[in-house]
Amino acid sequence: MRTVVISGASSGIGEATAQRFAEAGDHVVNLDIAPPQDTPGEWIETDVSDWAAVGSAVTRVYDERGRLDVVIANAGVSVRHGVLDLTEEQARRTTSVNLLGVLALWQAAARIMVGRKEGVLLATASVNGLRGYPFYADYNATKAGVAALCRTFAMELSPHVRAACVSPGAVLTPMQLAEYTDAMLAETNRRIPAGRHAAPSEIAEAFFYLASPAAGFLTGQELVIDGGETAGATTTAFGGA
């Protein structure tokens, strides 16, 4: 039984990912400030922007379980706003959670994994880090940074510890539904060749694959799952009769 730590697993992609690993018989630990509703496994209340709290949580898991196999930095925040309306407080919070939170969790886990000479570090990036996207300047920048962290950790920690990230396109998560009207969701679907948003469970499958032995030769990579959105289509409806 693997020990799998996932930040931000109380809802959305994190919750679906926790469910996927739990279904496979893994012991899942959720690091989140929000209490879970349907997330399986153990919950440790943790703000990933607090490096000391993150370090304590990771150490606690390792001390109690005696192993640390997979760590997924998924916690994230997003606020829709123009670049001229963005405040320093908003930008610092987004950066502290989305980018520095990944660094804090990965670093704490890596210190254990390097000593054990095994482990997998994963994170949720985004296609927003691959191209310009309006109204999410700070979010976009943090997600591009996650991909850069992934490559750096892979270079420094190979061959024993692997690092990879998943970059989803549009996913029907509570965060997405809170910011988008039905009309905005429909317009987004028209820009995606697959014609729809992804389900959180589809992103969870990607994480499960990256943590598996089948992905043993994969490190430093960004796995894009976007229904073809970044393959070329940006403003037109998906093809078909």
LINCOR-V417192 format. One line per field, one symbol per residue. ss: DSSP state (H for helix, E for strand, - for the rest). psi: psi as a letter, one per 30 degrees, with the letter a starting at -180 (. if undefined). burial: 1 if it has 24 or more other ideal C-beta (glycine too) atoms within 12 Angstrom, else 0. Layout:
# LINCOR-V417192
ss->???
psi->???
burial->???
This chain:
# LINCOR-V417192
ss->--EEEEE----HHHHHHHHHHHH---EEEEEE---------EEEE-----HHHHHHHHHHHHHHH----EEEE--------------HHHHHHHHHHH-HHHHHHHHHHHHHHHHH--EEEEEE--HHH-------HHHHHHHHHHHHHHHHHHHHH---EEEEEEEE--E--HHHHHH--HHHHHHHHHH------E-HHHHHHHHHHH--HHH-----EEEEE---HHH----------
psi->klkkkkkhgflbeeeeeeeeeeffgljkkjjlfkklegklakkjjkjffjeeeeeeeeeeeeeefgljekkjjfkllkkkllfffkleeeeeeeeeeeefeeeeeeeeeeeeeeefhllkklljblfffflkjlgheeeeeeeeeeeeeeeeeeeeflfeklkllkjlbkkileeefffkleeeeeeeeffkefglllkefeeeeeeeefflffgfgjlgljjkjgggegfekfflllll.
burial->0111111111111111111111010111111111010011111101111000111011001100101111111111111100000100011011111111111111111101100001111111111111001001111111111111111011001100111111111111101100010000000111110100111111111111111100000111111111101100010000000
